[in-house]
Amino acid sequence: MDPRAPWGFGSELRDRHESDTVFFKVEGLEKLLRKFRIFKLIRLYYEKPEIQQLHKIASLSGITSKLSREYFAKYEYPLSFINRIDRDLDASASWQKKYPDVIVSKAETDLENYLFKNGIPLP
């Protein structure tokens, strides 16, 4: 409970331990669903490259088709491209504005509601 860095992981653990409520922010359901859809399209494109998928990736992510093509040429495996586009999205002000992080309790509630609505049992 005595962290070395004032804003590090140890401080986060201490704050959570000392608090009755949790106020930190995480990616919300809408942002995660959009990212997962993009990631799925990337995997599909590696399996069977089709221009429509490339345009859909660009449309959903806000990353240009040209940059997407460059990433496909640069990265041999889908996971490498997925990691790259994930970093690009996290660094994008327009992406963050469209999909802001949410308080963890809201994210948890949204996820539970989504799973319930889609008939997916909670563990």
Disulfide bonds with the S-S distance in Angstrom:
none
